Amino acid sequence: MAKKKKKGTEEPIEGVENLLTRTERYIEENQKSLTIIVAAIVVVVLGYLGYRNLYVAPMEEEARSEIYMAERYFQRDSFHLALYGDGNYPGFIDIIEEYSVTKTANLARYYAGISFLRMGEFDESIEYLTRFSSRDQLVSPVALGAIGDAYVELGDLENAASFYEKAARRRTNQFTSPLYWKKAGQVYEELERYNRALEAYENIKDNFPDSTEGEEAEKYIARVRLKMDS
């Protein structure tokens, strides 16, 4: 008696063979196009590595050496010299323009923004600080908070409160977060948005009780509740 063929043995194998055949045929028919694509990817990768290693890296090293004196002027509160240089050494503006693709130029934007803020040039401060980017635990929220300070000076309290909240949330820590929650609360009080002010102060009380602001949070909360009841 002839044995029955087992189902599911030969047919799947035949399907795999057909699939391999189709794949091989596709590769053969499109070999030229695939070669061009692979070559293009290699060119892009090598181009990027060359750009980073042969162009950006030397520029980064040069920028780091050039920014030294501007940083010294900044530390001495000589903000005009820090921004524009002294004729012998470049200032932050020069660094930003000449080495724009470098990390040093990005740092110079932060310094420039703070310098303009200290000089009372608030629109310029906002311009440079908004172009600065960082993931640093302290510098990143300080930059956002400085934008909030500039908006306060310009009388734009809505934007000020928004940036203070962004600063408080950006990198949660015991130093900058309660400070900017307090500033946000104060601005909300000025705007007579007492519910938002209360939320800000309660955030300090609940999450940062050991901070300087946390020690006075109850006082802020009581003041806002008094305003809400009046």
C-alpha positions as CSV (number, residue, x, y, z in Angstrom):
1,M,0.0,0.0,0.0
2,A,1.4,3.4,-1.0
3,K,2.2,5.7,1.9
4,K,0.4,8.9,2.1
5,K,2.5,12.0,1.8
6,K,2.7,14.0,4.9
7,K,1.2,17.4,4.6
8,G,3.4,20.5,5.2
9,T,6.8,18.9,4.3
10,E,7.6,19.4,0.6
11,E,5.4,22.4,-0.2
12,P,6.9,24.8,2.3
13,I,10.4,23.9,1.1
14,E,9.3,24.6,-2.4
15,G,8.0,27.9,-1.3
16,V,11.3,28.8,0.3
17,E,13.2,27.8,-2.9
18,N,10.9,30.0,-5.0
19,L,11.5,32.9,-2.6
20,L,15.2,32.5,-2.8
21,T,15.0,32.3,-6.6
22,R,13.0,35.5,-6.8
23,T,15.4,37.2,-4.4
24,E,18.4,36.1,-6.5
25,R,16.6,37.2,-9.7
26,Y,15.9,40.6,-8.2
27,I,19.5,41.1,-7.1
28,E,20.7,40.1,-10.6
29,E,18.3,42.4,-12.3
30,N,19.0,45.3,-10.0
31,Q,22.6,44.8,-9.3
32,K,23.7,48.1,-10.9
33,S,21.1,50.1,-8.9
34,L,22.0,48.3,-5.6
35,T,25.7,49.0,-6.2
36,I,25.0,52.7,-6.7
37,I,22.9,52.9,-3.6
38,V,25.6,51.1,-1.5
39,A,28.3,53.4,-3.0
40,A,26.2,56.5,-2.2
41,I,25.7,55.4,1.4
42,V,29.5,54.8,1.8
43,V,30.2,58.3,0.2
44,V,27.8,59.9,2.7
45,V,29.3,58.2,5.7
46,L,32.8,58.9,4.6
47,G,31.9,62.5,3.8
48,Y,30.4,63.0,7.3
49,L,33.4,61.5,9.0
50,G,35.7,63.6,6.9
51,Y,33.7,66.7,7.7
52,R,33.7,66.0,11.5
53,N,37.4,65.0,11.7
54,L,39.1,67.1,9.1
55,Y,36.9,70.3,9.3
56,V,35.0,70.6,12.5
57,A,37.5,69.0,14.9
58,P,40.4,71.4,14.1
59,M,37.9,74.4,14.1
60,E,36.7,73.2,17.5
61,E,40.2,73.2,18.9
62,E,40.9,76.7,17.5
63,A,37.6,78.0,18.9
64,R,38.4,76.8,22.4
65,S,41.7,78.6,22.4
66,E,40.1,81.8,21.0
67,I,37.3,82.0,23.6
68,Y,39.6,82.1,26.6
69,M,40.0,85.8,27.0
70,A,36.3,86.5,26.4
71,E,35.5,84.1,29.3
72,R,38.0,86.0,31.4
73,Y,36.3,89.3,30.7
74,F,32.9,87.7,31.4
75,Q,34.1,86.5,34.8
76,R,35.2,90.1,35.5
77,D,31.8,91.5,34.5
78,S,33.4,93.3,31.6
79,F,30.5,92.3,29.4
80,H,31.1,94.7,26.5
81,L,34.7,93.4,26.1
82,A,33.5,89.8,26.5
83,L,31.0,90.3,23.7
84,Y,33.0,92.3,21.2
85,G,36.6,91.7,22.1
86,D,39.4,94.1,22.9
87,G,41.1,94.4,19.5
88,N,43.6,91.7,20.3
89,Y,41.3,88.9,21.3
90,P,37.9,88.0,19.9
91,G,34.6,88.4,21.8
92,F,31.7,86.0,22.0
93,I,30.1,87.5,18.9
94,D,33.2,86.9,16.8
95,I,33.4,83.3,18.1
96,I,29.8,82.7,17.1
97,E,30.2,84.1,13.6
98,E,33.6,82.4,12.8
99,Y,33.0,79.0,14.4
100,S,29.3,78.6,14.1
101,V,29.3,74.8,13.7
102,T,31.3,74.2,16.9
103,K,30.2,73.4,20.4
104,T,32.3,76.4,21.6
105,A,30.2,78.7,19.4
106,N,27.1,77.2,21.1
107,L,28.6,77.9,24.5
108,A,29.4,81.5,23.3
109,R,25.7,82.0,22.6
110,Y,25.0,81.3,26.3
111,Y,27.7,83.7,27.4
112,A,26.4,86.3,25.0
113,G,22.8,86.0,26.1
114,I,23.8,86.4,29.8
115,S,26.1,89.3,28.9
116,F,23.3,91.2,27.0
117,L,21.0,90.5,30.0
118,R,23.4,92.1,32.4
119,M,23.9,95.0,30.1
120,G,20.1,95.6,29.9
121,E,19.8,94.7,26.2
122,F,17.0,92.2,26.7
123,D,15.9,91.5,23.1
124,E,19.4,90.6,22.2
125,S,19.6,88.4,25.3
126,I,16.6,86.5,24.3
127,E,17.9,86.1,20.7
128,Y,21.1,84.5,21.7
129,L,19.8,82.4,24.6
130,T,17.0,80.9,22.4
131,R,19.8,79.8,20.0
132,F,21.7,78.1,22.7
133,S,21.1,74.4,23.4
134,S,22.3,72.2,26.3
135,R,21.4,69.2,28.3
136,D,23.5,70.2,31.3
137,Q,21.8,69.8,34.6
138,L,22.3,73.4,35.7
139,V,23.2,75.5,32.6
140,S,20.2,74.4,30.6
141,P,17.6,75.6,33.1
142,V,19.6,78.7,33.9
143,A,19.5,79.7,30.2
144,L,15.7,79.3,30.1
145,G,15.3,81.2,33.4
146,A,17.5,84.0,32.0
147,I,15.0,84.3,29.1
148,G,12.3,84.6,31.7
149,D,14.2,87.3,33.4
150,A,14.6,89.2,30.1
151,Y,10.8,88.9,29.4
152,V,10.1,90.3,32.9
153,E,12.3,93.3,32.1
154,L,10.4,93.8,28.9
155,G,7.1,93.7,30.7
156,D,6.0,90.5,28.9
157,L,4.9,88.5,32.0
158,E,3.0,85.8,30.1
159,N,6.2,84.7,28.3
160,A,8.2,85.2,31.5
161,A,6.0,82.8,33.4
162,S,6.1,80.3,30.6
163,F,9.9,80.3,30.5
164,Y,10.2,80.1,34.3
165,E,8.1,77.0,34.2
166,K,10.2,75.5,31.4
167,A,13.3,76.2,33.5
168,A,11.8,74.6,36.6
169,R,10.9,71.4,34.6
170,R,13.9,71.2,32.3
171,R,16.3,69.4,34.7
172,T,14.7,68.8,38.1
173,N,17.1,69.4,40.9
174,Q,17.2,71.0,44.3
175,F,18.9,74.2,43.1
176,T,17.3,75.6,40.0
177,S,13.8,74.0,40.1
178,P,12.5,75.6,43.3
179,L,14.1,78.9,42.3
180,Y,12.2,79.0,39.0
181,W,9.0,77.7,40.5
182,K,9.2,80.6,43.0
183,K,9.8,83.1,40.1
184,A,6.9,81.6,38.2
185,G,4.7,82.0,41.2
186,Q,5.6,85.6,41.7
187,V,4.8,86.4,38.1
188,Y,1.5,84.6,38.3
189,E,0.7,86.7,41.4
190,E,1.5,89.8,39.4
191,L,-0.8,88.6,36.7
192,E,-3.5,87.9,39.4
193,R,-3.6,84.3,38.3
194,Y,-3.6,83.1,41.9
195,N,-4.5,79.4,41.2
196,R,-1.3,79.1,39.1
197,A,0.7,80.9,41.7
198,L,-0.6,78.5,44.4
199,E,0.3,75.5,42.2
200,A,3.9,76.8,41.8
201,Y,4.4,77.3,45.5
202,E,2.8,74.0,46.5
203,N,5.1,72.3,44.1
204,I,8.0,73.8,46.0
205,K,6.6,72.8,49.4
206,D,5.8,69.2,48.2
207,N,8.9,68.4,46.1
208,F,11.7,70.7,47.4
209,P,11.0,71.2,51.1
210,D,14.8,71.3,52.0
211,S,15.6,74.0,49.6
212,T,15.9,77.7,50.5
213,E,12.6,78.4,48.7
214,G,11.1,75.4,50.4
215,E,11.7,76.8,53.8
216,E,9.6,79.8,52.9
217,A,7.0,78.0,50.8
218,E,4.3,78.2,53.5
219,K,4.7,81.9,53.6
220,Y,4.1,82.2,49.8
221,I,1.1,79.9,50.0
222,A,-0.5,81.9,52.9
223,R,0.0,85.1,51.0
224,V,-1.7,83.7,47.8
225,R,-4.6,82.2,49.8
226,L,-5.1,85.6,51.5
227,K,-5.3,87.3,48.0
228,M,-7.7,84.6,46.8
229,D,-10.0,85.2,49.8
230,S,-10.0,88.9,49.5
